[in-house]
Amino acid sequence: MREQNNIEDGRHLRAFITRNKIINSAQEVFLKDGFQKTTIKQIMEHAKIGYGTIYGHFKGKDDLLVLLMEDVMEKFFAIANTPFFPSTTEEAREIILSQVLDFLRVADTERDMMRVFSEGIGLSAVISEKWEEIRLRFIQSIIKDITYSQVKGLARLDLRAEIVAKGWFFTNEMYQWEIVFNKNEYPLEEIAETITTMYVESIYL
C-alpha cells in the first residue's frame, strides 16, 4: 500500500511540475508574441513537451491566459478586500485612497501582462467572459463597502449602492487601462487623489 501511495505521489508531483512548466512557458510566449500570434505549438516547444501532454492539462491557449489572468487579478482583489470598517468619513477616505493608489500601482507593475489580457478580451469569448466575471466580483466588493457606509450613517442613502459601485469601478478601470497603455498624463498619486476626492465627496456625508 505504501509503495502504491509513493507511486501516486510521484505521478502527482510530475503532473504538478509539468503543469507549472506549461503555465510558465505560456506566460513567456504571450509576453513575447502577444495573444493572437501565440500558438499551442509555440508553448509546447518552449516547454519541451508533446501535444498530448499539454492538452492533458489545458483545452487551449484561451484557458492558459484565463489562468494567468486570474493569478494577476488576485493582486487586485487583495487590495479590494482590504478590511473596510471606517467609523468616520475621513477614515473611509484614507482607506479608499490607499486602495486606489495600490490598484493603479499594480496596473503599472503588471502592464506587460495586462496588455496581453486586453488583446485576449477583444479576441476570445472565453477570456471576455472571464473579464466580466472579474468585473462583477469587484463591483460586488464595492457594493458591500458602500452598503456598510450607508448603514453606519457615513454615506448618502438616496443613492443606489449598485449604481454607484459600477460607476466607481469603471472609473478605476479606465485609469487602469490608461496606465497599462502608457496613456496617463499625470502621476499615479495625483490620479488617485483626484478621483478619490470626487468619489468620497459625492457619496459620503
Secondary structure, 3 states (H helix, E strand, C coil): CHHHHHHHHHHHHHHHHHHHHHHHHHHHHHHHHHHHHCCHHHHHHHHCCCHHHHHCCCCCHHHHHHHHHHHHHHHHHHHHCCCCCCCCHHHHHHHHHHHHHHHHHHHHHCHHHHHHHHHHHHHCHHHHHHHHHHHHHHHHHHHHHHHHHHHCCCECCCCCHHHHHHHHHHHHHHHHHHHHCCCCCCCHHHHHHHHHHHHHHHHEC
